[in-house]
Amino acid sequence: MTPRAPAAVAGRPAWFGPGDLNGFLGLALDNVGVLVILSGALIGIFGFPADLVLGKMVPGTALGVLAGDLVYTWLALRLMRRTGRTNVTAMPFGIDTPTVFAMVFGVLGPVMVATKDPVLAWKVGMAVTVAIGVIKTVLAFGGDWTRRVVPRAALLGSIAGVAILLIAYLPMLKIFHEPLAGLVALLVLFLGLFAGVRMPFGLPSAFAAVIAGLAVHWATVWATGTRAHALAAVTVQLALPLPTLAWIDALPATLPYLAIALPFALVTIVGGIDNTESAIAAGDEYRTRDILLTEALATVLAGACGGVVQNTPYIGHPAYKAMGARAGYTLLTALVIGLGAMAGVLSVLVTLLPEAIVAPILVFVGLEITAQAFHASPRHHGPAVALALVPVAAAVVVIQASGLLAGVGKSPADLTGEAAHTWRAITLLGNGFILTAVVWAAALVAMLDRRLTGAALAFAVASVATLFGLMHSPAPNGAVFWPWAPPGSEPLRFAGAYGVLAVLCGLASGRSAR
């Protein structure tokens, strides 16, 4: 669905339209959910003091969202002025969800378990976050060059895999936890955004979907006497994220955890490039370096003010554009997330919204992005877009299977025989899945275009990347390493295999029919 540019209305700026409420609900609820996951895991699993998490970590992390969304709002307004268009959509921005799990279970939690010192763990988390931001700042200057070199099918294909398998599939499971309310909300959203059905009283589709889902949810609670979504008590207190150098004291304790900084910085930089390409394909030509520098500096700001998770541009610009969102939704998100975290009221929103009712918004976003990857790429590059989905599928299997094993008191280490070999293969395929998707799709695009020298170059890049664990890391947590100290024999074997593919493509380049 292609949204029409809204006409300027007296008393209302042209960059703010009815679709901005849809966009705000999707983006703000996504960020709220991430903050709740962060605080719940730290307090409930590792025993961090609630005042440290809610008074320092959450406001600092949310400050990055405030800064980044304000800048992205300004970039959209600047693009409107430069092009004369009012249907420009701002890039969505927020907290990086994969980094939440990496920081909780790979940095903050282990330091807490080893030292029983929550303040030290917090300082180490800040230091790692600042390191991620500094690395991203350096990498940001290569963003425009990467866009010119890497085919669109490779960039959009990797993001489509994340969209359909993480953003759409996993939330769909939440809908099935409460199918009546969740499916009703999903249908209302699809009727409004896909079928063009006008909602009662002119309500935005996402808002109408949430209202419908809530009505069914509470009607079910009343009729059955059961409550699928319990309300939690909330303590509201002011918490200002002030700059601090306390993390410098923890640098010696931080060194073992800096290996996490590089891969997660790379992942969000590649994702930022993908997202920028996605926005350009949708008609909003942002400069890649501006998008990447914003996320880098917002991450540094968050870490320096108590935050423990990096920020990143979100996947989903085409979906927000299809909703009719402009620049107002990022401004609203900045204020609600940033100021709401400082005021301590974000958790109130989450207690009022069951996951099954919010999930349909994410499902729509995932479908819209996946469709765009195929539509915006040259038709004959379709197989490359499809190939990019495969490594992401492996990552999803690892996420789901790990949770199922943990639910029965087991871990992947308990697998034996063929099951253990299969798990090893899935883990190797899933680790570094974003870079793997980009490289594989780029190689196939080169083959489809009969440029076998380009395919050879892509495989050569893959060979080098595997030596550092950037692709197919054998470490269970996907950690990177130095080529002379690999955690297993697989890196050398994969590097050799990709090297052979590069040589074969090089030899075949002279025989390719153009």
C-alpha positions in Angstrom: 0.0 0.0 0.0 1.5 3.3 -1.0 0.5 6.1 1.3 -0.6 9.5 -0.1 1.2 12.6 0.9 -0.9 14.5 3.4 -1.9 18.0 2.6 -0.9 20.7 4.9 -3.8 21.4 7.3 -4.2 24.7 9.1 -2.9 24.5 12.6 -1.1 21.2 12.0 2.4 20.9 10.6 2.6 18.9 7.4 5.2 16.5 8.8 2.7 15.2 11.4 -0.2 13.1 10.1 -2.8 10.6 11.4 -0.4 7.8 10.6 2.1 9.1 13.2 -0.1 7.6 16.0 0.2 4.2 14.3 3.9 4.6 14.0 4.3 5.9 17.6 2.4 2.9 19.0 4.5 0.4 17.1 7.9 2.1 17.8 7.2 3.1 21.4 5.7 -0.2 22.5 8.7 -2.0 20.9 11.2 0.1 23.0 9.1 -0.2 26.1 9.1 -4.0 25.8 12.9 -4.1 25.4 13.3 -2.0 28.6 11.0 -4.3 30.5 12.9 -7.4 29.3 16.2 -5.8 30.4 15.0 -4.8 33.9 13.1 -8.0 34.5 16.1 -10.2 33.6 18.5 -8.2 35.7 16.3 -7.9 38.8 14.5 -11.3 38.6 17.3 -13.6 37.4 20.5 -12.0 38.6 19.3 -10.2 41.7 20.3 -6.6 40.7 18.9 -4.0 43.0 15.7 -2.5 41.5 16.9 1.1 42.3 20.1 0.6 40.3 18.4 -0.9 37.3 15.4 1.4 37.2 17.2 4.5 38.5 20.4 4.3 36.5 20.5 1.6 33.7 17.0 2.1 32.2 17.1 6.0 32.2 20.6 6.0 30.7 19.7 3.5 28.0 16.5 5.4 27.2 18.5 8.6 26.9 20.1 7.2 23.8 16.6 6.6 22.4 15.6 10.2 23.2 18.7 11.6 21.4 18.6 9.3 18.4 14.9 9.8 17.7 15.2 13.6 18.0 18.1 13.6 15.4 16.2 11.2 13.1 13.1 13.6 13.4 15.4 16.5 12.4 16.9 14.5 9.5 13.3 13.8 8.2 12.4 17.5 8.4 15.6 18.4 6.6 14.8 15.9 3.8 11.3 17.4 3.5 12.7 20.9 3.1 15.3 19.7 0.6 12.9 17.7 -1.6 9.6 19.7 -1.0 7.8 16.5 -0.1 5.6 16.1 2.9 5.4 12.3 2.7 8.9 11.8 4.1 9.0 9.2 6.9 11.6 9.4 9.6 13.8 6.4 10.2 12.7 4.4 13.3 15.2 4.3 16.1 15.5 2.5 19.4 17.2 -0.1 21.7 18.9 -3.0 20.0 17.1 -6.2 21.2 19.9 -8.7 20.5 22.3 -6.6 22.5 20.0 -6.7 25.5 20.4 -10.5 25.7 24.1 -10.3 25.0 24.7 -7.7 27.7 22.4 -9.4 30.3 23.7 -13.0 29.9 27.2 -12.2 28.5 28.4 -9.2 30.6 26.2 -7.9 33.4 25.0 -11.3 34.7 28.4 -13.1 34.6 30.1 -10.1 36.4 27.3 -10.1 39.0 27.6 -13.9 39.6 31.4 -13.7 39.8 31.8 -10.7 42.1 28.4 -10.3 43.8 29.0 -6.5 43.1 26.1 -5.0 41.1 27.7 -1.6 40.9 30.9 -3.1 39.4 28.7 -5.1 36.9 26.9 -1.8 36.0 30.2 0.0 35.4 31.5 -2.9 33.2 28.2 -2.7 31.2 28.6 1.0 30.7 32.2 0.6 29.6 31.3 -2.1 27.0 28.4 0.1 25.7 30.8 3.1 25.3 33.3 0.8 23.5 30.5 -0.4 21.1 29.6 3.3 20.4 33.3 4.2 19.7 33.7 1.3 17.3 30.5 2.2 15.5 31.7 5.8 15.2 34.8 4.7 13.3 32.8 2.2 11.1 30.2 4.8 10.3 32.4 6.6 7.8 32.4 3.6 5.5 28.6 3.3 5.3 28.1 5.1 1.9 30.9 3.2 0.3 29.4 -0.1 1.5 26.0 0.9 -0.1 27.7 1.4 -3.4 29.6 -1.9 -3.3 27.1 -4.4 -1.8 24.1 -5.3 -4.1 20.6 -4.1 -2.9 19.4 -7.7 -2.9 22.1 -8.6 -0.4 21.3 -5.7 1.9 17.6 -6.0 1.7 17.7 -9.8 1.8 19.5 -10.0 5.1 17.0 -7.6 6.6 14.1 -9.5 5.1 15.3 -12.7 6.9 15.3 -10.8 10.3 11.9 -9.3 9.4 10.0 -12.5 8.6 11.7 -14.9 11.1 12.3 -12.7 14.1 10.0 -9.7 13.8 7.0 -11.6 12.4 7.4 -15.2 13.5 8.4 -14.8 17.1 5.6 -12.3 17.9 3.1 -14.6 16.1 3.9 -17.1 18.9 2.8 -14.5 21.4 -0.5 -14.2 19.6 -1.1 -17.9 19.9 -0.7 -17.6 23.7 -4.0 -15.7 23.7 -5.5 -16.5 20.3 -8.9 -14.8 20.5 -7.6 -11.4 21.5 -4.5 -11.6 19.5 -6.1 -12.8 16.2 -8.8 -10.1 16.5 -6.2 -7.4 16.9 -4.2 -8.9 14.0 -7.3 -8.9 11.8 -8.3 -5.3 12.6 -4.7 -4.2 11.8 -4.7 -6.1 8.5 -8.2 -4.7 7.5 -7.0 -1.2 8.1 -3.4 -1.3 6.6 -3.8 -4.0 3.9 -7.5 -3.9 2.9 -7.9 -0.1 3.4 -10.9 -0.4 5.6 -11.7 2.8 7.5 -11.8 2.3 11.2 -14.7 3.7 13.3 -14.4 7.4 14.2 -11.4 7.6 11.9 -9.1 5.9 14.4 -5.6 4.9 13.2 -5.5 1.2 12.4 -2.8 0.2 15.0 -4.7 2.1 17.7 -8.0 0.5 16.7 -6.3 -3.0 16.7 -5.0 -2.4 20.3 -8.4 -1.2 21.5 -10.2 -4.2 19.9 -7.7 -6.6 21.4 -8.0 -5.1 24.8 -11.8 -5.3 24.7 -11.7 -9.0 23.8 -9.0 -9.6 26.4 -10.9 -8.0 29.3 -14.2 -9.5 28.2 -12.5 -12.9 28.3 -11.1 -12.2 31.8 -14.6 -11.2 32.9 -16.4 -14.2 31.3 -13.9 -16.8 32.5 -12.6 -15.4 35.7 -9.0 -16.0 34.6 -6.4 -13.3 34.0 -3.9 -14.1 31.4 -2.1 -10.8 31.9 -1.6 -9.7 35.5 -1.1 -6.1 36.4 2.1 -5.4 38.4 2.7 -2.8 41.1 4.8 0.1 39.9 6.8 2.6 42.0 7.2 5.9 40.2 10.3 7.9 40.9 12.3 10.6 39.2 15.6 9.3 37.7 17.8 11.7 35.7 20.5 10.1 33.6 23.5 12.3 34.4 27.0 11.9 32.7 29.5 9.9 34.7 33.0 8.6 34.3 32.5 5.9 36.9 32.9 3.2 34.2 36.6 4.2 33.7 37.4 2.6 37.1 36.1 -0.7 35.8 38.2 -0.8 32.7 40.5 -3.6 34.0 37.5 -5.7 34.8 36.0 -4.9 31.4 38.8 -6.2 29.2 37.6 -9.8 29.1 34.2 -8.7 27.9 35.3 -6.3 25.1 35.2 -9.2 22.6 31.4 -8.7 22.7 31.7 -5.1 21.6 33.1 -5.7 18.1 30.6 -8.2 16.7 27.6 -6.3 18.1 28.9 -3.0 16.7 29.4 -4.6 13.3 25.9 -6.2 13.4 24.2 -2.9 14.0 26.4 -1.0 11.5 25.4 -3.6 8.8 21.8 -3.4 10.0 22.0 0.4 9.8 23.2 0.2 6.2 20.5 -2.3 5.4 17.9 0.0 7.0 19.1 3.0 5.1 18.9 1.1 1.9 15.4 0.0 2.8 14.4 3.6 3.4 15.9 4.7 0.1 14.0 1.9 -1.7 10.8 3.3 -0.1 11.6 6.8 -1.5 13.4 8.5 1.4 17.0 9.0 0.5 18.9 9.5 3.8 22.7 9.7 3.8 24.0 6.4 5.3 26.8 8.2 7.3 24.2 10.5 9.0 22.1 7.5 10.1 25.2 5.5 11.3 26.8 8.4 13.1 23.6 9.2 15.0 23.3 5.6 16.3 27.0 5.6 17.2 27.0 8.8 19.1 23.6 8.0 20.8 25.2 4.8 22.0 28.2 6.6 23.5 25.9 9.1 25.2 23.8 6.3 26.6 26.8 4.4 28.0 28.3 7.6 29.4 25.1 8.3 31.3 24.5 4.9 32.9 23.0 3.0 30.0 24.0 -0.6 29.3 22.6 -1.4 25.9 23.4 0.1 22.5 21.0 2.0 20.2 20.3 1.3 16.6 18.0 2.3 13.7 15.1 -0.2 13.7 14.1 -2.4 10.9 10.7 -1.3 9.5 10.9 2.0 7.7 8.7 0.8 4.8 6.1 -0.5 7.3 6.0 2.8 9.1 5.7 4.6 5.7 2.8 2.3 4.8 1.1 3.3 8.0 1.3 6.9 6.9 3.8 7.9 9.5 5.9 11.0 8.9 8.3 12.6 11.4 5.9 13.0 14.3 6.1 9.4 15.4 9.8 9.5 16.2 9.4 12.8 18.1 6.6 11.3 20.2 8.7 8.2 20.8 11.7 10.2 21.9 9.6 12.1 24.4 7.7 9.2 25.8 10.6 6.8 26.1 13.2 9.3 27.2 11.1 11.4 29.6 9.0 8.4 30.6 12.0 6.4 31.7 13.3 9.4 33.6 9.9 9.8 35.4 9.7 6.0 36.0 6.4 5.5 34.4 7.2 3.2 31.4 6.4 0.0 33.2 2.8 1.2 33.7 2.3 1.1 29.9 3.5 -2.5 29.7 1.3 -3.7 32.5 -1.8 -2.4 30.6 -0.9 -4.1 27.2 -0.8 -7.9 26.9 1.9 -9.1 24.5 -0.7 -10.9 22.3 -2.3 -7.5 21.5 1.0 -5.6 20.7 2.5 -8.5 18.7 0.3 -7.9 15.6 2.0 -4.5 15.0 5.4 -6.4 14.8 3.9 -9.0 12.5 2.7 -6.3 10.1 6.2 -4.7 10.1 7.9 -8.0 9.4 5.6 -8.8 6.4 6.0 -5.3 4.9 9.8 -5.4 5.1 10.0 -8.9 3.6 7.7 -7.9 0.7 9.8 -4.8 0.0 13.0 -6.9 -0.2 11.6 -8.7 -3.2 9.8 -5.8 -4.8 12.7 -3.3 -4.6 15.4 -5.7 -5.8 15.8 -6.5 -9.5 13.4 -9.4 -10.4 16.2 -11.8 -11.4 17.9 -11.2 -8.0 15.0 -12.9 -6.2 16.9 -16.1 -5.5 19.6 -14.1 -3.7 17.0 -12.5 -1.5 15.6 -15.9 -0.7 19.1 -17.3 0.0 19.6 -14.6 2.6 16.8 -15.9 4.7 18.5 -19.2 5.4 21.2 -18.2 8.0 18.5 -16.2 9.9 16.4 -19.4 10.0 19.3 -21.1 11.7 19.5 -18.3 14.3 15.8 -18.6 15.1 16.1 -22.4 15.6 19.0 -21.8 18.0 16.9 -19.3 20.0 13.8 -21.5 20.2 15.6 -24.8 20.8 17.8 -23.3 23.5 14.7 -22.1 25.4 12.9 -25.5 25.0 16.0 -27.4 26.3 16.3 -25.0 29.3 12.6 -25.6 30.0 13.3 -29.3 30.7 16.5 -28.6 32.6 18.8 -29.5 29.7 21.3 -27.6 27.6 22.9 -28.2 24.1 25.8 -29.9 25.8 23.5 -32.7 26.8 22.8 -33.6 23.2 24.6 -36.7 21.8 25.1 -38.5 18.5 23.4 -37.2 15.4 21.5 -34.6 17.5 24.7 -33.1 18.7 26.1 -32.9 15.2 23.0 -31.3 13.9 23.0 -28.7 16.7 26.6 -27.9 15.9 25.8 -27.3 12.3 22.8 -25.1 13.1 24.9 -23.1 15.6 27.7 -22.6 13.0 25.2 -21.5 10.4 23.4 -19.1 12.8 26.3 -17.4 14.4 27.1 -14.2 12.5 23.9 -14.7 10.5 23.6 -11.1 9.3 27.0 -11.0 7.7 26.6 -14.5 6.3 23.3 -13.5 4.7 24.9 -10.4 3.1 27.9 -12.3 1.8 25.9 -15.3 0.5 23.4 -13.1 -1.3 26.1 -10.8 -2.8 27.9 -13.9 -4.2 24.7 -15.2 -5.7 23.9 -11.8 -7.2 27.3 -11.7 -8.9 26.6 -15.2 -10.3 23.2 -14.2 -11.5 24.7 -11.2 -13.3 27.5 -13.4 -14.7 30.2 -11.5 -12.7 32.0 -14.4 -11.3 35.0 -12.3 -10.3 32.6 -10.5 -7.9 31.5 -13.9 -6.6 35.1 -14.9 -6.0 35.7 -11.6 -4.1 32.6 -12.3 -1.9 33.8 -15.8 -1.0 37.3 -14.4 -0.3 35.7 -12.0 2.2 33.8 -14.9 3.7 37.1 -16.8 4.1 38.7 -14.0 6.0 35.6 -13.4 8.1 35.4 -17.0 9.3 39.0 -16.8 10.6 37.9 -14.1 13.1 34.5 -15.7 13.9 32.6 -12.9 12.3 30.8 -15.8 10.4 30.3 -19.3 11.6 31.9 -18.8 15.0 32.1 -22.2 16.8 31.8 -20.4 20.2 28.3 -21.1 21.6 27.7 -17.3 22.2 29.1 -16.4 18.7 32.1 -14.7 20.1 34.9 -13.4 17.8 38.5 -14.5 18.2 42.0 -14.1 16.7 42.9 -16.4 13.8 45.8 -17.9 15.8 43.6 -18.8 18.8 40.4 -20.3 17.4 38.0 -22.1 19.8 37.9 -25.1 17.5 38.9 -26.5 14.1 35.9 -25.2 12.2 37.2 -21.7 11.4 40.2 -23.1 9.4 37.9 -25.6 7.7 35.4 -23.0 6.7 38.1 -20.5 5.6 39.6 -23.2 3.4 36.2 -24.1 2.0 35.4 -20.5 1.1 38.9 -20.1 -0.3 38.2 -23.0 -2.6 34.9 -21.5 -3.7 36.7 -18.2 -4.5 39.3 -20.0 -6.6 36.7 -22.0 -8.5 34.7 -18.8 -9.3 37.9 -17.1 -10.4 38.7 -19.9 -12.7 35.2 -20.0 -14.1 35.0 -16.3 -14.7 36.7 -16.7 -18.1 34.1 -19.3 -19.2 31.0 -17.4 -18.1 28.5 -16.6 -20.9 27.4 -13.0 -20.8 
